């Protein structure tokens, strides 16, 4: 098991745990559009619980993945509003 960063030609980036050269364990996967998944991986696939951040909307969701497929999702919203209440 090791820790490191992998880059793809399309701009995708993974930083986290590796086993046998594959994403496996805890890591952060950043997509070219700046969306980000921070969670568990297994055998190069999202697997387990993680947080997904949508860069365009600033929304975050807690997701559960199984073998690269979304299993469940529960939303939580991130406010970007500034002002007095």
N, C-alpha and C positions, 0 to 999 in steps of 0.2 A: 504494500500500500504506500502511496506517495501523495504529495500535494504539489499542484502546479497550475499553470495557465496554458490553455490551448486557444489558438486563433484560427478562424476559417477565412478563406479568400473573400467571402461575401460580407465580412465585418462582424460576424458572430464571434463571441468570446466566452469561454468557460474558465472559471477559477475555482478550484476546489480539489476534492479527493479523487484519486485515480487508483484503480486496481487493474493490473495487466494492461495498462495503456488505455483503459476505458473510464469514462466518467462513472464513478461509483462511490457513494457516500454523500456527504454534504457539499454543496457547491452553489455558485451563482452563474447562471447562463444569461448573458446579455445579447439581445438580438440587434440586428442592424438599425432598426427603427427606434432603438433605445428602450424598448420594453425589457423587463427583467424578471426572471424566475429565480428565487432564492429558496432552495429546498433540497430534497433528497433525490438521488439518482441511483440507478442500478443498471449495470450492463449497457451504458451509453444512453439510457432512457430516463425520463422523469418518472420517478417511482417513489411514492410516499407523500408526505405532506410538504407543502411549500407555499410561499407567498408570491403572487404574481402582481407586478406593478405595470400599469398601462401608462406609458410616458405621455401620450397625447391627452388623456383625460385626467391624469393624476389619480386614478382609482386604483385601489389595491384589493385583491381578493385572496382568500385563503383557499387553497385547492388541495385535493387528494388525487394522486395519479397512480395508475396501475399499468406497468409495462408500456409506458409512453402514451396512455390514453387517460383523459380526464375522467375521474370517478365521481367526485362530488365537488361542489363549490359553495362557498358562503362569502358574501360580499361585505366589505367594509370600505367606506369612502374616506378619502383624504381631502380635507378642505384646503384650498389655496387662497381663501378669502382673507383680506386684510381690512381691518376697520375696528370701530368701537361698537360695543353692544350695550 
